[in-house]
Amino acid sequence: MKAESDAQTIVARAKIGSTRGNTNGHLLHSYAADTRPLARRRERDRGSVATPRFPATHPLRHTDFELFPLEHRNKMITGWIDRGLLRDLKAEGTDAHRLCTIEEGWVERFGSDVLISFKRVSARERLLEELQTWADSADFQVRRVFARLIPTKSERRKSPLLVIGDPSESLQTVATEWCLRFGIDFGTGYSPGLFLDQRENRRYVRHIAPKRLLNCFAYTCSFSVYAACNGAGTLNIDLSKKYLTRGRENFALNNLSTINHRFITDDVRSILPRLARRGEKFDAIILDPPTFSRSSKGETFQVQDDFENVLISALAVAERDAHVLVSTNCSALSERALKVMAQYCLKETRRAAAFYRPVPLPDFPPRTGASSIWLALR
């Protein structure tokens, strides 16, 4: 593929200144084409909760998280964020966010570094050119620019390549979100360490202030850092020991002890039944699985086939009034599909819940980023 070949030959440029069948009768797949948008975030929804680690703006209300039904389809809004939003994000203590979205790619900020994700070389070149113009107009200083090709198959994913900046500098940096610090590494895989489209869901974890959080598919444990800041104990499960090690480092970056926090390198599907047999319960559970993964034993996970069973197992360890996040970046699974799956799983486990969704992020156009719903069990 020409784009892949070209992506491997990007060279550093000068620095510039100023992205099975399932048991539910294929109900997940029946809604695959019904991708519904999120409404634009309202100005009054930009609040935060005051804690010792977070400055207050205005209190976060539970009504900030909207009830179903979903709204009508909107046309995708593209382009660069404006200076006002950039200023608002800075005031919130956030320097990790989306800068621009177009049909063939997007641009994300991690501190003073920028990551361009592109489907075609022409999109990469366009975004590079526009970045210079936008940075000048927004008085935004860019230290380095990285770029990565968005492949058609997950197994072709590769680490970003340096496009602009000093190649002798470390590929690691630190980004902040709601005043919390997270380690970023552009050299250890396709994703640098923080999924920006989960920002509002992480804020909701802080809002509900759980006592015990179960973080499945934990990656670098960002949800757990938010919970730990409010005194919660956490259990973090991931197939990758490397990512859990980075999770521990994120705790250290925020001066958080890892006492009362467990990190288990294993398959979530194996761990959840063990937790249920031991009678462990959690009042917040995070289910944000990868679209596809393969364990060291060769076992595969495919979100469209396996998510349903994982949710059923997770409900077995959920407290009566627990909050459960169901989220995915799989383009075939809309919010409606997730809701249908959740309704089936609740019926199978004889549980009841209200459905909420996070307030849309102002830097992500509708129908971009992860599809997410929250289950408030009762």
Solvent accessible surface area in square Angstrom, and as a share of the most:
residue,aa,sasa,rsa
1,M,127,0.57
2,K,160,0.68
3,A,11,0.08
4,E,35,0.16
5,S,72,0.46
6,D,41,0.21
7,A,5,0.04
8,Q,93,0.41
9,T,90,0.52
10,I,25,0.13
11,V,106,0.61
12,A,46,0.36
13,R,109,0.40
14,A,85,0.66
15,K,116,0.49
16,I,31,0.16
17,G,32,0.31
18,S,27,0.17
19,T,0,0.00
20,R,88,0.32
21,G,45,0.43
22,N,11,0.06
23,T,86,0.50
24,N,13,0.07
25,G,58,0.56
26,H,92,0.41
27,L,66,0.33
28,L,0,0.00
29,H,59,0.26
30,S,77,0.49
31,Y,64,0.24
32,A,31,0.24
33,A,97,0.75
34,D,28,0.14
35,T,40,0.23
36,R,67,0.24
37,P,1,0.00
38,L,35,0.18
39,A,22,0.17
40,R,167,0.61
41,R,22,0.08
42,R,82,0.30
43,E,125,0.56
44,R,121,0.44
45,D,1,0.00
46,R,51,0.19
47,G,0,0.00
48,S,3,0.02
49,V,41,0.24
50,A,65,0.50
51,T,27,0.16
52,P,141,0.89
53,R,92,0.34
54,F,7,0.03
55,P,80,0.50
56,A,62,0.48
57,T,87,0.51
58,H,60,0.27
59,P,100,0.63
60,L,11,0.05
61,R,93,0.34
62,H,75,0.34
63,T,95,0.55
64,D,0,0.00
65,F,3,0.01
66,E,29,0.13
67,L,113,0.56
68,F,25,0.10
69,P,112,0.71
70,L,17,0.09
71,E,70,0.31
72,H,156,0.70
73,R,128,0.47
74,N,67,0.35
75,K,177,0.75
76,M,36,0.16
77,I,73,0.37
78,T,66,0.38
79,G,33,0.31
80,W,56,0.20
81,I,18,0.09
82,D,94,0.49
83,R,135,0.49
84,G,24,0.23
85,L,19,0.10
86,L,21,0.10
87,R,156,0.57
88,D,44,0.23
89,L,2,0.01
90,K,160,0.68
91,A,81,0.62
92,E,15,0.07
93,G,18,0.18
94,T,3,0.02
95,D,32,0.17
96,A,0,0.00
97,H,0,0.00
98,R,12,0.04
99,L,0,0.00
100,C,1,0.01
101,T,3,0.02
102,I,9,0.05
103,E,117,0.52
104,E,59,0.26
105,G,1,0.01
106,W,57,0.20
107,V,0,0.00
108,E,15,0.07
109,R,39,0.14
110,F,2,0.01
111,G,8,0.07
112,S,47,0.30
113,D,0,0.00
114,V,0,0.00
115,L,0,0.00
116,I,0,0.00
117,S,0,0.00
118,F,0,0.00
119,K,87,0.37
120,R,147,0.54
121,V,31,0.18
122,S,78,0.50
123,A,6,0.04
124,R,16,0.06
125,E,65,0.29
126,R,120,0.44
127,L,0,0.00
128,L,13,0.07
129,E,131,0.59
130,E,52,0.23
131,L,0,0.00
132,Q,63,0.28
133,T,93,0.54
134,W,22,0.08
135,A,0,0.00
136,D,76,0.40
137,S,67,0.43
138,A,7,0.05
139,D,97,0.51
140,F,12,0.05
141,Q,113,0.50
142,V,5,0.03
143,R,73,0.27
144,R,1,0.00
145,V,0,0.00
146,F,1,0.01
147,A,1,0.01
148,R,23,0.08
149,L,21,0.10
150,I,33,0.17
151,P,17,0.11
152,T,111,0.65
153,K,108,0.46
154,S,44,0.28
155,E,132,0.59
156,R,106,0.39
157,R,123,0.45
158,K,118,0.50
159,S,39,0.25
160,P,8,0.05
161,L,58,0.29
162,L,27,0.13
163,V,0,0.00
164,I,10,0.05
165,G,8,0.07
166,D,59,0.30
167,P,101,0.63
168,S,98,0.64
169,E,55,0.25
170,S,73,0.47
171,L,75,0.37
172,Q,118,0.52
173,T,28,0.16
174,V,52,0.30
175,A,0,0.00
176,T,35,0.21
177,E,0,0.00
178,W,7,0.03
179,C,56,0.34
180,L,4,0.02
181,R,102,0.37
182,F,0,0.00
183,G,20,0.19
184,I,2,0.01
185,D,12,0.06
186,F,0,0.00
187,G,35,0.34
188,T,46,0.27
189,G,18,0.17
190,Y,28,0.11
191,S,20,0.13
192,P,6,0.04
193,G,1,0.01
194,L,5,0.02
195,F,79,0.33
196,L,5,0.02
197,D,26,0.14
198,Q,2,0.01
199,R,2,0.01
200,E,5,0.02
201,N,3,0.02
202,R,2,0.01
203,R,0,0.00
204,Y,0,0.00
205,V,0,0.00
206,R,3,0.01
207,H,48,0.21
208,I,38,0.19
209,A,51,0.40
210,P,8,0.05
211,K,166,0.70
212,R,89,0.32
213,L,0,0.00
214,L,0,0.00
215,N,3,0.01
216,C,0,0.00
217,F,33,0.14
218,A,6,0.05
219,Y,30,0.11
220,T,2,0.01
221,C,0,0.00
222,S,12,0.07
223,F,12,0.05
224,S,0,0.00
225,V,0,0.00
226,Y,0,0.00
227,A,0,0.00
228,A,11,0.08
229,C,15,0.09
230,N,47,0.24
231,G,69,0.66
232,A,4,0.03
233,G,18,0.17
234,T,6,0.03
235,L,0,0.00
236,N,0,0.00
237,I,0,0.00
238,D,19,0.10
239,L,68,0.34
240,S,29,0.18
241,K,150,0.63
242,K,100,0.42
243,Y,43,0.16
244,L,5,0.03
245,T,62,0.36
246,R,27,0.10
247,G,0,0.00
248,R,110,0.40
249,E,95,0.42
250,N,2,0.01
251,F,0,0.00
252,A,69,0.54
253,L,52,0.26
254,N,8,0.04
255,N,127,0.65
256,L,23,0.12
257,S,68,0.44
258,T,45,0.26
259,I,133,0.67
260,N,122,0.62
261,H,24,0.11
262,R,91,0.33
263,F,29,0.12
264,I,46,0.23
265,T,66,0.39
266,D,41,0.21
267,D,15,0.08
268,V,4,0.02
269,R,75,0.27
270,S,46,0.30
271,I,6,0.03
272,L,1,0.00
273,P,49,0.31
274,R,98,0.36
275,L,0,0.00
276,A,40,0.31
277,R,180,0.66
278,R,143,0.52
279,G,52,0.50
280,E,28,0.12
281,K,81,0.34
282,F,2,0.01
283,D,33,0.17
284,A,0,0.00
285,I,0,0.00
286,I,1,0.01
287,L,0,0.00
288,D,25,0.13
289,P,6,0.04
290,P,54,0.34
291,T,57,0.33
292,F,68,0.28
293,S,24,0.15
294,R,146,0.53
295,S,14,0.09
296,S,123,0.79
297,K,172,0.73
298,G,41,0.39
299,E,89,0.40
300,T,49,0.29
301,F,6,0.03
302,Q,85,0.38
303,V,2,0.01
304,Q,49,0.22
305,D,30,0.15
306,D,24,0.13
307,F,0,0.00
308,E,0,0.00
309,N,67,0.35
310,V,2,0.01
311,L,0,0.00
312,I,48,0.24
313,S,33,0.21
314,A,0,0.00
315,L,1,0.00
316,A,50,0.38
317,V,0,0.00
318,A,3,0.02
319,E,69,0.31
320,R,192,0.70
321,D,98,0.51
322,A,0,0.00
323,H,37,0.16
324,V,0,0.00
325,L,0,0.00
326,V,0,0.00
327,S,0,0.00
328,T,1,0.01
329,N,82,0.42
330,C,12,0.07
331,S,105,0.68
332,A,26,0.20
333,L,2,0.01
334,S,1,0.01
335,E,8,0.03
336,R,69,0.25
337,A,0,0.00
338,L,0,0.00
339,K,48,0.20
340,V,21,0.12
341,M,0,0.00
342,A,0,0.00
343,Q,87,0.39
344,Y,48,0.18
345,C,0,0.00
346,L,10,0.05
347,K,160,0.68
348,E,97,0.44
349,T,38,0.22
350,R,224,0.82
351,R,58,0.21
352,A,45,0.35
353,A,10,0.08
354,A,23,0.18
355,F,23,0.10
356,Y,35,0.13
357,R,2,0.01
358,P,10,0.06
359,V,2,0.01
360,P,9,0.05
361,L,17,0.08
362,P,37,0.23
363,D,6,0.03
364,F,21,0.09
365,P,18,0.12
366,P,12,0.08
367,R,94,0.34
368,T,31,0.18
369,G,33,0.32
370,A,17,0.13
371,S,20,0.13
372,S,5,0.03
373,I,0,0.00
374,W,0,0.00
375,L,0,0.00
376,A,17,0.13
377,L,8,0.04
378,R,161,0.59
